[in-house]
Amino acid sequence: MRKQRQHRDKTILLSLGEQIRKRRVELKLTQKQLAVRVEMHRTYITDLEKGLRNPAILTLDRLSEGLETQNWRLMQHAESS
Amino acid sequence: MRKQRQHRDKTILLSLGEQIRKRRVELKLTQKQLAVRVEMHRTYITDLEKGLRNPAILTLDRLSEGLETQNWRLMQHAESS
């Protein structure tokens, strides 16, 4: 049970990171440019894209604004992939 | 800008709380029963439903499992309402 959860957690964060990167690249933004847009540190964006962060809902929402998408879309891909 | 963000943050958390409550009631679960299912404290569920918490993505995901729904669905309603 716990092991399943750990696996799921990892999958969700990795997939979320992929979606963030994908959308950022679509917008032709560097990590630094996105960081400035959303007022976060560049290294935080780097970590997010690597699936190393578990952002809070409101952090995800700020990111989604910078990525010109809806917050749930970043999650939707995270779960369905 | 900051004021808009504060308003948006509040709206998102309130709406997320409403969705959690709505889904919990649909399942005929008490806050206590949901808390046991997802291994969280009952007061945390209470606060979430009131829009007083900004849960991390993985916390939202655990909740969505207990609520037998998908994590992004809770967010989707939060944003569209």
Backbone of each chain as nested JSON, in Angstrom:
{
  "chains": [
    {"id": "A", "residues": [
      {"number": 1, "name": "MET", "atoms": {"N": [0.839, -1.206, 0.0], "CA": [0.0, 0.0, 0.0], "C": [0.872, 1.254, 0.0]}},
      {"number": 2, "name": "ARG", "atoms": {"N": [1.748, 1.347, 0.997], "CA": [2.653, 2.509, 1.065], "C": [3.563, 2.543, -0.153]}},
      {"number": 3, "name": "LYS", "atoms": {"N": [3.982, 1.364, -0.571], "CA": [4.894, 1.311, -1.704], "C": [4.173, 1.786, -2.986]}},
      {"number": 4, "name": "GLN", "atoms": {"N": [2.93, 1.331, -3.121], "CA": [2.106, 1.78, -4.247], "C": [1.991, 3.299, -4.236]}},
      {"number": 5, "name": "ARG", "atoms": {"N": [1.75, 3.835, -3.058], "CA": [1.584, 5.287, -2.916], "C": [2.871, 6.001, -3.307]}},
      {"number": 6, "name": "GLN", "atoms": {"N": [3.984, 5.478, -2.85], "CA": [5.266, 6.101, -3.195], "C": [5.478, 6.114, -4.701]}},
      {"number": 7, "name": "HIS", "atoms": {"N": [5.133, 5.001, -5.323], "CA": [5.291, 4.9, -6.77], "C": [4.378, 5.909, -7.472]}},
      {"number": 8, "name": "ARG", "atoms": {"N": [3.147, 5.97, -6.999], "CA": [2.186, 6.896, -7.594], "C": [2.634, 8.344, -7.421]}},
      {"number": 9, "name": "ASP", "atoms": {"N": [3.105, 8.666, -6.224], "CA": [3.58, 10.026, -5.951], "C": [4.677, 10.413, -6.936]}},
      {"number": 10, "name": "LYS", "atoms": {"N": [5.619, 9.523, -7.101], "CA": [6.756, 9.791, -7.982], "C": [6.274, 10.001, -9.421]}},
      {"number": 11, "name": "THR", "atoms": {"N": [5.364, 9.125, -9.841], "CA": [4.831, 9.211, -11.203], "C": [4.116, 10.538, -11.427]}},
      {"number": 12, "name": "ILE", "atoms": {"N": [3.32, 10.935, -10.452], "CA": [2.559, 12.184, -10.586], "C": [3.496, 13.382, -10.688]}},
      {"number": 13, "name": "LEU", "atoms": {"N": [4.5, 13.437, -9.83], "CA": [5.411, 14.591, -9.855], "C": [6.264, 14.617, -11.125]}},
      {"number": 14, "name": "LEU", "atoms": {"N": [6.699, 13.455, -11.573], "CA": [7.489, 13.399, -12.812], "C": [6.659, 13.858, -13.998]}},
      {"number": 15, "name": "SER", "atoms": {"N": [5.435, 13.399, -14.031], "CA": [4.57, 13.723, -15.143], "C": [4.178, 15.201, -15.12]}},
      {"number": 16, "name": "LEU", "atoms": {"N": [3.945, 15.72, -13.934], "CA": [3.657, 17.152, -13.797], "C": [4.842, 17.962, -14.318]}},
      {"number": 17, "name": "GLY", "atoms": {"N": [6.039, 17.54, -13.934], "CA": [7.249, 18.21, -14.405], "C": [7.345, 18.207, -15.92]}},
      {"number": 18, "name": "GLU", "atoms": {"N": [7.007, 17.072, -16.503], "CA": [7.055, 16.962, -17.971], "C": [6.063, 17.921, -18.625]}},
      {"number": 19, "name": "GLN", "atoms": {"N": [4.889, 18.014, -18.032], "CA": [3.878, 18.907, -18.599], "C": [4.297, 20.357, -18.511]}},
      {"number": 20, "name": "ILE", "atoms": {"N": [4.923, 20.708, -17.399], "CA": [5.389, 22.083, -17.225], "C": [6.458, 22.398, -18.268]}},
      {"number": 21, "name": "ARG", "atoms": {"N": [7.39, 21.48, -18.414], "CA": [8.461, 21.689, -19.397], "C": [7.894, 21.788, -20.819]}},
      {"number": 22, "name": "LYS", "atoms": {"N": [7.001, 20.88, -21.12], "CA": [6.42, 20.835, -22.463], "C": [5.726, 22.165, -22.801]}},
      {"number": 23, "name": "ARG", "atoms": {"N": [4.93, 22.625, -21.856], "CA": [4.196, 23.862, -22.085], "C": [5.149, 25.057, -22.167]}},
      {"number": 24, "name": "ARG", "atoms": {"N": [6.181, 25.056, -21.326], "CA": [7.17, 26.138, -21.357], "C": [7.87, 26.185, -22.714]}},
      {"number": 25, "name": "VAL", "atoms": {"N": [8.247, 25.026, -23.219], "CA": [8.94, 24.956, -24.512], "C": [8.006, 25.402, -25.644]}},
      {"number": 26, "name": "GLU", "atoms": {"N": [6.738, 25.023, -25.536], "CA": [5.744, 25.476, -26.518], "C": [5.708, 27.0, -26.59]}},
      {"number": 27, "name": "LEU", "atoms": {"N": [5.831, 27.614, -25.431], "CA": [5.778, 29.076, -25.358], "C": [7.136, 29.709, -25.668]}},
      {"number": 28, "name": "LYS", "atoms": {"N": [8.123, 28.863, -25.953], "CA": [9.482, 29.329, -26.249], "C": [10.062, 30.169, -25.107]}},
      {"number": 29, "name": "LEU", "atoms": {"N": [9.82, 29.711, -23.911], "CA": [10.371, 30.395, -22.736], "C": [11.533, 29.579, -22.174]}},
      {"number": 30, "name": "THR", "atoms": {"N": [12.547, 30.275, -21.685], "CA": [13.589, 29.583, -20.922], "C": [13.078, 29.411, -19.487]}},
      {"number": 31, "name": "GLN", "atoms": {"N": [13.766, 28.573, -18.723], "CA": [13.373, 28.408, -17.314], "C": [13.469, 29.752, -16.599]}},
      {"number": 32, "name": "LYS", "atoms": {"N": [14.502, 30.502, -16.946], "CA": [14.709, 31.808, -16.321], "C": [13.545, 32.757, -16.65]}},
      {"number": 33, "name": "GLN", "atoms": {"N": [13.14, 32.758, -17.91], "CA": [12.03, 33.641, -18.313], "C": [10.725, 33.263, -17.61]}},
      {"number": 34, "name": "LEU", "atoms": {"N": [10.481, 31.966, -17.512], "CA": [9.281, 31.53, -16.798], "C": [9.373, 31.925, -15.322]}},
      {"number": 35, "name": "ALA", "atoms": {"N": [10.549, 31.744, -14.764], "CA": [10.766, 32.081, -13.347], "C": [10.43, 33.551, -13.088]}},
      {"number": 36, "name": "VAL", "atoms": {"N": [10.868, 34.416, -13.987], "CA": [10.597, 35.846, -13.833], "C": [9.085, 36.103, -13.934]}},
      {"number": 37, "name": "ARG", "atoms": {"N": [8.461, 35.481, -14.915], "CA": [7.012, 35.642, -15.1], "C": [6.217, 35.305, -13.845]}},
      {"number": 38, "name": "VAL", "atoms": {"N": [6.597, 34.214, -13.204], "CA": [5.783, 33.723, -12.079], "C": [6.389, 34.103, -10.731]}},
      {"number": 39, "name": "GLU", "atoms": {"N": [7.463, 34.892, -10.772], "CA": [8.12, 35.342, -9.543], "C": [8.555, 34.172, -8.649]}},
      {"number": 40, "name": "MET", "atoms": {"N": [9.213, 33.212, -9.282], "CA": [9.798, 32.112, -8.523], "C": [11.277, 32.044, -8.902]}},
      {"number": 41, "name": "HIS", "atoms": {"N": [12.029, 31.256, -8.158], "CA": [13.449, 31.129, -8.468], "C": [13.64, 30.146, -9.617]}},
      {"number": 42, "name": "ARG", "atoms": {"N": [14.629, 30.41, -10.461], "CA": [14.865, 29.52, -11.595], "C": [15.119, 28.082, -11.151]}},
      {"number": 43, "name": "THR", "atoms": {"N": [15.828, 27.922, -10.077], "CA": [16.143, 26.555, -9.623], "C": [14.882, 25.819, -9.16]}},
      {"number": 44, "name": "TYR", "atoms": {"N": [13.892, 26.572, -8.725], "CA": [12.626, 25.931, -8.337], "C": [11.946, 25.355, -9.59]}},
      {"number": 45, "name": "ILE", "atoms": {"N": [11.984, 26.124, -10.672], "CA": [11.427, 25.648, -11.947], "C": [12.196, 24.401, -12.421]}},
      {"number": 46, "name": "THR", "atoms": {"N": [13.505, 24.471, -12.314], "CA": [14.34, 23.324, -12.705], "C": [13.921, 22.08, -11.916]}},
      {"number": 47, "name": "ASP", "atoms": {"N": [13.803, 22.234, -10.613], "CA": [13.422, 21.094, -9.76], "C": [12.019, 20.582, -10.081]}},
      {"number": 48, "name": "LEU", "atoms": {"N": [11.11, 21.503, -10.307], "CA": [9.736, 21.111, -10.659], "C": [9.73, 20.249, -11.916]}},
      {"number": 49, "name": "GLU", "atoms": {"N": [10.468, 20.704, -12.912], "CA": [10.483, 19.979, -14.19], "C": [11.121, 18.6, -14.047]}},
      {"number": 50, "name": "LYS", "atoms": {"N": [11.934, 18.437, -13.031], "CA": [12.563, 17.135, -12.776], "C": [11.69, 16.247, -11.879]}},
      {"number": 51, "name": "GLY", "atoms": {"N": [10.555, 16.773, -11.444], "CA": [9.684, 15.991, -10.565], "C": [10.186, 15.937, -9.137]}},
      {"number": 52, "name": "LEU", "atoms": {"N": [11.011, 16.909, -8.764], "CA": [11.61, 16.901, -7.424], "C": [10.845, 17.757, -6.426]}},
      {"number": 53, "name": "ARG", "atoms": {"N": [9.76, 18.386, -6.872], "CA": [8.997, 19.248, -5.973], "C": [7.538, 18.841, -5.945]}},
      {"number": 54, "name": "ASN", "atoms": {"N": [6.939, 19.055, -4.812], "CA": [5.525, 18.773, -4.605], "C": [4.839, 20.104, -4.332]}},
      {"number": 55, "name": "PRO", "atoms": {"N": [4.529, 20.855, -5.393], "CA": [4.037, 22.215, -5.182], "C": [2.652, 22.267, -4.554]}},
      {"number": 56, "name": "ALA", "atoms": {"N": [2.39, 23.333, -3.842], "CA": [1.043, 23.569, -3.31], "C": [0.141, 23.994, -4.462]}},
      {"number": 57, "name": "ILE", "atoms": {"N": [-1.145, 23.803, -4.258], "CA": [-2.151, 24.155, -5.268], "C": [-1.982, 25.585, -5.783]}},
      {"number": 58, "name": "LEU", "atoms": {"N": [-1.783, 26.517, -4.872], "CA": [-1.701, 27.917, -5.299], "C": [-0.401, 28.217, -6.043]}},
      {"number": 59, "name": "THR", "atoms": {"N": [0.627, 27.448, -5.753], "CA": [1.88, 27.58, -6.507], "C": [1.66, 27.072, -7.928]}},
      {"number": 60, "name": "LEU", "atoms": {"N": [0.986, 25.928, -8.016], "CA": [0.662, 25.371, -9.329], "C": [-0.199, 26.361, -10.119]}},
      {"number": 61, "name": "ASP", "atoms": {"N": [-1.085, 27.02, -9.43], "CA": [-1.951, 27.976, -10.115], "C": [-1.157, 29.163, -10.66]}},
      {"number": 62, "name": "ARG", "atoms": {"N": [-0.212, 29.657, -9.882], "CA": [0.634, 30.761, -10.371], "C": [1.416, 30.32, -11.602]}},
      {"number": 63, "name": "LEU", "atoms": {"N": [1.944, 29.105, -11.529], "CA": [2.676, 28.551, -12.67], "C": [1.787, 28.46, -13.902]}},
      {"number": 64, "name": "SER", "atoms": {"N": [0.573, 27.999, -13.686], "CA": [-0.324, 27.805, -14.831], "C": [-0.651, 29.144, -15.485]}},
      {"number": 65, "name": "GLU", "atoms": {"N": [-0.698, 30.198, -14.703], "CA": [-0.913, 31.525, -15.298], "C": [0.269, 31.903, -16.171]}},
      {"number": 66, "name": "GLY", "atoms": {"N": [1.471, 31.693, -15.652], "CA": [2.681, 31.996, -16.41], "C": [2.773, 31.15, -17.674]}},
      {"number": 67, "name": "LEU", "atoms": {"N": [2.184, 29.962, -17.603], "CA": [2.224, 29.047, -18.75], "C": [0.984, 29.194, -19.631]}},
      {"number": 68, "name": "GLU", "atoms": {"N": [0.175, 30.179, -19.309], "CA": [-1.022, 30.484, -20.098], "C": [-1.896, 29.258, -20.31]}},
      {"number": 69, "name": "THR", "atoms": {"N": [-2.121, 28.545, -19.239], "CA": [-2.996, 27.384, -19.296], "C": [-3.786, 27.337, -17.986]}},
      {"number": 70, "name": "GLN", "atoms": {"N": [-4.59, 26.299, -17.832], "CA": [-5.366, 26.192, -16.594], "C": [-4.679, 25.227, -15.635]}},
      {"number": 71, "name": "ASN", "atoms": {"N": [-4.779, 25.53, -14.362], "CA": [-4.055, 24.72, -13.374], "C": [-4.391, 23.23, -13.494]}},
      {"number": 72, "name": "TRP", "atoms": {"N": [-5.651, 22.911, -13.663], "CA": [-6.037, 21.502, -13.694], "C": [-5.508, 20.779, -14.928]}},
      {"number": 73, "name": "ARG", "atoms": {"N": [-5.209, 21.547, -15.987], "CA": [-4.68, 20.884, -17.182], "C": [-3.299, 20.291, -16.913]}},
      {"number": 74, "name": "LEU", "atoms": {"N": [-2.521, 20.987, -16.122], "CA": [-1.19, 20.457, -15.789], "C": [-1.331, 19.174, -14.967]}},
      {"number": 75, "name": "MET", "atoms": {"N": [-2.349, 19.142, -14.115], "CA": [-2.612, 17.958, -13.288], "C": [-3.229, 16.834, -14.11]}},
      {"number": 76, "name": "GLN", "atoms": {"N": [-4.096, 17.217, -15.013], "CA": [-4.808, 16.224, -15.808], "C": [-3.815, 15.351, -16.558]}},
      {"number": 77, "name": "HIS", "atoms": {"N": [-2.857, 15.998, -17.181], "CA": [-1.851, 15.225, -17.893], "C": [-1.042, 14.395, -16.924]}},
      {"number": 78, "name": "ALA", "atoms": {"N": [-0.779, 14.969, -15.764], "CA": [0.025, 14.253, -14.775], "C": [-0.643, 12.934, -14.406]}},
      {"number": 79, "name": "GLU", "atoms": {"N": [-1.955, 12.946, -14.313], "CA": [-2.626, 11.731, -13.877], "C": [-2.867, 10.747, -15.007]}},
      {"number": 80, "name": "SER", "atoms": {"N": [-3.18, 11.276, -16.182], "CA": [-3.59, 10.363, -17.242], "C": [-2.415, 9.695, -17.94]}},
      {"number": 81, "name": "SER", "atoms": {"N": [-1.216, 10.259, -17.755], "CA": [-0.076, 9.657, -18.477], "C": [0.57, 8.549, -17.665]}}
    ]},
    {"id": "B", "residues": [
      {"number": 1, "name": "MET", "atoms": {"N": [-2.315, 43.998, -8.896], "CA": [-1.776, 42.694, -9.296], "C": [-1.781, 41.741, -8.091]}},
      {"number": 2, "name": "ARG", "atoms": {"N": [-1.123, 42.172, -7.034], "CA": [-1.074, 41.352, -5.816], "C": [-2.486, 41.143, -5.252]}},
      {"number": 3, "name": "LYS", "atoms": {"N": [-3.271, 42.211, -5.353], "CA": [-4.621, 42.124, -4.806], "C": [-5.457, 41.142, -5.614]}},
      {"number": 4, "name": "GLN", "atoms": {"N": [-5.292, 41.206, -6.938], "CA": [-5.976, 40.248, -7.82], "C": [-5.578, 38.828, -7.453]}},
      {"number": 5, "name": "ARG", "atoms": {"N": [-4.288, 38.633, -7.239], "CA": [-3.775, 37.301, -6.908], "C": [-4.375, 36.817, -5.586]}},
      {"number": 6, "name": "GLN", "atoms": {"N": [-4.427, 37.702, -4.618], "CA": [-5.003, 37.315, -3.321], "C": [-6.452, 36.894, -3.469]}},
      {"number": 7, "name": "HIS", "atoms": {"N": [-7.173, 37.64, -4.282], "CA": [-8.578, 37.323, -4.5], "C": [-8.707, 35.967, -5.189]}},
      {"number": 8, "name": "ARG", "atoms": {"N": [-7.87, 35.783, -6.212], "CA": [-7.9, 34.52, -6.953], "C": [-7.552, 33.335, -6.038]}},
      {"number": 9, "name": "ASP", "atoms": {"N": [-6.525, 33.514, -5.234], "CA": [-6.111, 32.451, -4.31], "C": [-7.27, 32.036, -3.415]}},
      {"number": 10, "name": "LYS", "atoms": {"N": [-7.926, 33.025, -2.856], "CA": [-9.026, 32.765, -1.934], "C": [-10.154, 32.025, -2.655]}},
      {"number": 11, "name": "THR", "atoms": {"N": [-10.457, 32.5, -3.857], "CA": [-11.526, 31.879, -4.649], "C": [-11.207, 30.42, -4.955]}},
      {"number": 12, "name": "ILE", "atoms": {"N": [-9.967, 30.159, -5.334], "CA": [-9.567, 28.79, -5.678], "C": [-9.682, 27.87, -4.463]}},
      {"number": 13, "name": "LEU", "atoms": {"N": [-9.202, 28.32, -3.334], "CA": [-9.241, 27.454, -2.145], "C": [-10.666, 27.239, -1.651]}},
      {"number": 14, "name": "LEU", "atoms": {"N": [-11.477, 28.266, -1.714], "CA": [-12.882, 28.124, -1.294], "C": [-13.619, 27.145, -2.196]}},
      {"number": 15, "name": "SER", "atoms": {"N": [-13.366, 27.28, -3.478], "CA": [-14.042, 26.43, -4.439], "C": [-13.548, 24.988, -4.339]}},
      {"number": 16, "name": "LEU", "atoms": {"N": [-12.265, 24.826, -4.117], "CA": [-11.722, 23.476, -3.903], "C": [-12.385, 22.841, -2.678]}},
      {"number": 17, "name": "GLY", "atoms": {"N": [-12.512, 23.622, -1.625], "CA": [-13.162, 23.13, -0.415], "C": [-14.597, 22.692, -0.682]}},
      {"number": 18, "name": "GLU", "atoms": {"N": [-15.285, 23.484, -1.477], "CA": [-16.679, 23.139, -1.81], "C": [-16.755, 21.83, -2.582]}},
      {"number": 19, "name": "GLN", "atoms": {"N": [-15.832, 21.651, -3.509], "CA": [-15.823, 20.417, -4.3], "C": [-15.532, 19.197, -3.431]}},
      {"number": 20, "name": "ILE", "atoms": {"N": [-14.629, 19.368, -2.501], "CA": [-14.297, 18.255, -1.596], "C": [-15.523, 17.895, -0.765]}},
      {"number": 21, "name": "ARG", "atoms": {"N": [-16.152, 18.917, -0.212], "CA": [-17.348, 18.669, 0.602], "C": [-18.452, 18.01, -0.222]}},
      {"number": 22, "name": "LYS", "atoms": {"N": [-18.669, 18.548, -1.392], "CA": [-19.735, 18.036, -2.255], "C": [-19.52, 16.552, -2.573]}},
      {"number": 23, "name": "ARG", "atoms": {"N": [-18.301, 16.225, -2.923], "CA": [-17.987, 14.845, -3.282], "C": [-18.078, 13.925, -2.049]}},
      {"number": 24, "name": "ARG", "atoms": {"N": [-17.643, 14.43, -0.909], "CA": [-17.723, 13.655, 0.335], "C": [-19.177, 13.353, 0.68]}},
      {"number": 25, "name": "VAL", "atoms": {"N": [-20.028, 14.354, 0.54], "CA": [-21.447, 14.182, 0.85], "C": [-22.091, 13.195, -0.135]}},
      {"number": 26, "name": "GLU", "atoms": {"N": [-21.696, 13.308, -1.395], "CA": [-22.195, 12.354, -2.399], "C": [-21.887, 10.915, -1.985]}},
      {"number": 27, "name": "LEU", "atoms": {"N": [-20.724, 10.731, -1.413], "CA": [-20.299, 9.386, -0.99], "C": [-20.854, 9.003, 0.386]}},
      {"number": 28, "name": "LYS", "atoms": {"N": [-21.647, 9.931, 0.959], "CA": [-22.216, 9.719, 2.28], "C": [-21.158, 9.434, 3.346]}},
      {"number": 29, "name": "LEU", "atoms": {"N": [-20.081, 10.176, 3.269], "CA": [-19.013, 10.03, 4.261], "C": [-19.045, 11.226, 5.217]}},
      {"number": 30, "name": "THR", "atoms": {"N": [-18.752, 10.963, 6.486], "CA": [-18.532, 12.08, 7.405], "C": [-17.092, 12.557, 7.219]}},
      {"number": 31, "name": "GLN", "atoms": {"N": [-16.802, 13.73, 7.765], "CA": [-15.416, 14.224, 7.693], "C": [-14.479, 13.224, 8.372]}},
      {"number": 32, "name": "LYS", "atoms": {"N": [-14.955, 12.674, 9.467], "CA": [-14.146, 11.702, 10.21], "C": [-13.86, 10.463, 9.354]}},
      {"number": 33, "name": "GLN", "atoms": {"N": [-14.894, 9.975, 8.687], "CA": [-14.713, 8.783, 7.842], "C": [-13.745, 9.04, 6.696]}},
      {"number": 34, "name": "LEU", "atoms": {"N": [-13.877, 10.227, 6.082], "CA": [-12.944, 10.566, 5.004], "C": [-11.525, 10.677, 5.564]}},
      {"number": 35, "name": "ALA", "atoms": {"N": [-11.404, 11.297, 6.721], "CA": [-10.092, 11.464, 7.353], "C": [-9.411, 10.112, 7.572]}},
      {"number": 36, "name": "VAL", "atoms": {"N": [-10.172, 9.143, 8.021], "CA": [-9.62, 7.809, 8.253], "C": [-9.186, 7.187, 6.921]}},
      {"number": 37, "name": "ARG", "atoms": {"N": [-10.038, 7.313, 5.917], "CA": [-9.716, 6.771, 4.596], "C": [-8.396, 7.277, 4.055]}},
      {"number": 38, "name": "VAL", "atoms": {"N": [-8.169, 8.573, 4.216], "CA": [-6.999, 9.185, 3.582], "C": [-5.85, 9.403, 4.569]}},
      {"number": 39, "name": "GLU", "atoms": {"N": [-6.058, 8.916, 5.785], "CA": [-5.02, 9.027, 6.83], "C": [-4.596, 10.473, 7.068]}},
      {"number": 40, "name": "MET", "atoms": {"N": [-5.616, 11.31, 7.237], "CA": [-5.35, 12.702, 7.615], "C": [-6.175, 12.994, 8.872]}},
      {"number": 41, "name": "HIS", "atoms": {"N": [-5.91, 14.124, 9.5], "CA": [-6.665, 14.464, 10.698], "C": [-8.014, 15.063, 10.298]}},
      {"number": 42, "name": "ARG", "atoms": {"N": [-9.033, 14.788, 11.101], "CA": [-10.364, 15.309, 10.767], "C": [-10.364, 16.828, 10.663]}},
      {"number": 43, "name": "THR", "atoms": {"N": [-9.628, 17.475, 11.53], "CA": [-9.626, 18.945, 11.503], "C": [-8.985, 19.486, 10.217]}},
      {"number": 44, "name": "TYR", "atoms": {"N": [-8.091, 18.688, 9.648], "CA": [-7.494, 19.111, 8.37], "C": [-8.565, 19.104, 7.273]}},
      {"number": 45, "name": "ILE", "atoms": {"N": [-9.401, 18.068, 7.293], "CA": [-10.511, 17.992, 6.324], "C": [-11.465, 19.175, 6.536]}},
      {"number": 46, "name": "THR", "atoms": {"N": [-11.762, 19.437, 7.79], "CA": [-12.645, 20.571, 8.114], "C": [-12.081, 21.866, 7.527]}},
      {"number": 47, "name": "ASP", "atoms": {"N": [-10.806, 22.099, 7.769], "CA": [-10.166, 23.323, 7.268], "C": [-10.142, 23.373, 5.739]}},
      {"number": 48, "name": "LEU", "atoms": {"N": [-9.842, 22.24, 5.138], "CA": [-9.834, 22.182, 3.664], "C": [-11.192, 22.593, 3.105]}},
      {"number": 49, "name": "GLU", "atoms": {"N": [-12.231, 22.027, 3.693], "CA": [-13.579, 22.31, 3.18], "C": [-13.968, 23.767, 3.369]}},
      {"number": 50, "name": "LYS", "atoms": {"N": [-13.324, 24.414, 4.311], "CA": [-13.583, 25.846, 4.543], "C": [-12.693, 26.738, 3.68]}},
      {"number": 51, "name": "GLY", "atoms": {"N": [-11.812, 26.117, 2.902], "CA": [-10.913, 26.915, 2.064], "C": [-9.762, 27.526, 2.847]}},
      {"number": 52, "name": "LEU", "atoms": {"N": [-9.455, 26.934, 3.99], "CA": [-8.402, 27.495, 4.85], "C": [-7.047, 26.842, 4.647]}},
      {"number": 53, "name": "ARG", "atoms": {"N": [-6.977, 25.864, 3.752], "CA": [-5.714, 25.168, 3.513], "C": [-5.323, 25.217, 2.05]}},
      {"number": 54, "name": "ASN", "atoms": {"N": [-4.04, 25.235, 1.834], "CA": [-3.471, 25.243, 0.485], "C": [-2.693, 23.93, 0.33]}},
      {"number": 55, "name": "PRO", "atoms": {"N": [-3.399, 22.835, 0.02], "CA": [-2.745, 21.529, 0.034], "C": [-1.714, 21.359, -1.08]}},
      {"number": 56, "name": "ALA", "atoms": {"N": [-0.735, 20.535, -0.824], "CA": [0.232, 20.173, -1.867], "C": [-0.453, 19.219, -2.841]}},
      {"number": 57, "name": "ILE", "atoms": {"N": [0.103, 19.159, -4.028], "CA": [-0.436, 18.292, -5.089], "C": [-0.63, 16.849, -4.61]}},
      {"number": 58, "name": "LEU", "atoms": {"N": [0.353, 16.321, -3.92], "CA": [0.254, 14.912, -3.514], "C": [-0.774, 14.705, -2.396]}},
      {"number": 59, "name": "THR", "atoms": {"N": [-0.998, 15.744, -1.618], "CA": [-2.052, 15.68, -0.601], "C": [-3.406, 15.668, -1.301]}},
      {"number": 60, "name": "LEU", "atoms": {"N": [-3.543, 16.532, -2.299], "CA": [-4.784, 16.567, -3.072], "C": [-5.017, 15.213, -3.745]}},
      {"number": 61, "name": "ASP", "atoms": {"N": [-3.95, 14.603, -4.197], "CA": [-4.093, 13.314, -4.86], "C": [-4.569, 12.235, -3.887]}},
      {"number": 62, "name": "ARG", "atoms": {"N": [-4.02, 12.232, -2.676], "CA": [-4.487, 11.254, -1.674], "C": [-5.972, 11.471, -1.384]}},
      {"number": 63, "name": "LEU", "atoms": {"N": [-6.341, 12.738, -1.265], "CA": [-7.749, 13.063, -1.024], "C": [-8.636, 12.563, -2.157]}},
      {"number": 64, "name": "SER", "atoms": {"N": [-8.161, 12.784, -3.375], "CA": [-8.978, 12.398, -4.533], "C": [-9.169, 10.878, -4.569]}},
      {"number": 65, "name": "GLU", "atoms": {"N": [-8.202, 10.13, -4.102], "CA": [-8.373, 8.677, -4.034], "C": [-9.47, 8.331, -3.024]}},
      {"number": 66, "name": "GLY", "atoms": {"N": [-9.407, 8.97, -1.871], "CA": [-10.421, 8.73, -0.84], "C": [-11.807, 9.144, -1.31]}},
      {"number": 67, "name": "LEU", "atoms": {"N": [-11.836, 10.116, -2.202], "CA": [-13.111, 10.63, -2.716], "C": [-13.506, 9.937, -4.024]}},
      {"number": 68, "name": "GLU", "atoms": {"N": [-12.714, 8.941, -4.395], "CA": [-13.001, 8.135, -5.589], "C": [-13.206, 9.004, -6.83]}},
      {"number": 69, "name": "THR", "atoms": {"N": [-12.305, 9.941, -6.986], "CA": [-12.353, 10.8, -8.165], "C": [-10.915, 11.069, -8.607]}},
      {"number": 70, "name": "GLN", "atoms": {"N": [-10.748, 11.89, -9.639], "CA": [-9.394, 12.187, -10.096], "C": [-8.952, 13.53, -9.545]}},
      {"number": 71, "name": "ASN", "atoms": {"N": [-7.675, 13.623, -9.224], "CA": [-7.175, 14.837, -8.571], "C": [-7.524, 16.108, -9.368]}},
      {"number": 72, "name": "TRP", "atoms": {"N": [-7.357, 16.049, -10.68], "CA": [-7.593, 17.264, -11.48], "C": [-9.063, 17.656, -11.511]}},
      {"number": 73, "name": "ARG", "atoms": {"N": [-9.954, 16.708, -11.251], "CA": [-11.385, 17.068, -11.248], "C": [-11.703, 18.019, -10.091]}},
      {"number": 74, "name": "LEU", "atoms": {"N": [-11.051, 17.793, -8.966], "CA": [-11.279, 18.698, -7.826], "C": [-10.781, 20.098, -8.163]}},
      {"number": 75, "name": "MET", "atoms": {"N": [-9.682, 20.16, -8.906], "CA": [-9.107, 21.437, -9.322], "C": [-9.937, 22.089, -10.418]}},
      {"number": 76, "name": "GLN", "atoms": {"N": [-10.395, 21.271, -11.318], "CA": [-11.146, 21.769, -12.468], "C": [-12.355, 22.569, -12.006]}},
      {"number": 77, "name": "HIS", "atoms": {"N": [-13.07, 21.999, -11.061], "CA": [-14.23, 22.72, -10.547], "C": [-13.791, 23.97, -9.815]}},
      {"number": 78, "name": "ALA", "atoms": {"N": [-12.672, 23.849, -9.14], "CA": [-12.177, 25.007, -8.385], "C": [-11.934, 26.19, -9.313]}},
      {"number": 79, "name": "GLU", "atoms": {"N": [-11.428, 25.902, -10.496], "CA": [-11.108, 26.997, -11.389], "C": [-12.301, 27.499, -12.184]}},
      {"number": 80, "name": "SER", "atoms": {"N": [-13.15, 26.573, -12.591], "CA": [-14.21, 26.992, -13.509], "C": [-15.381, 27.653, -12.8]}},
      {"number": 81, "name": "SER", "atoms": {"N": [-15.441, 27.494, -11.503], "CA": [-16.612, 28.077, -10.809], "C": [-16.322, 29.513, -10.363]}}
    ]}
  ]
}
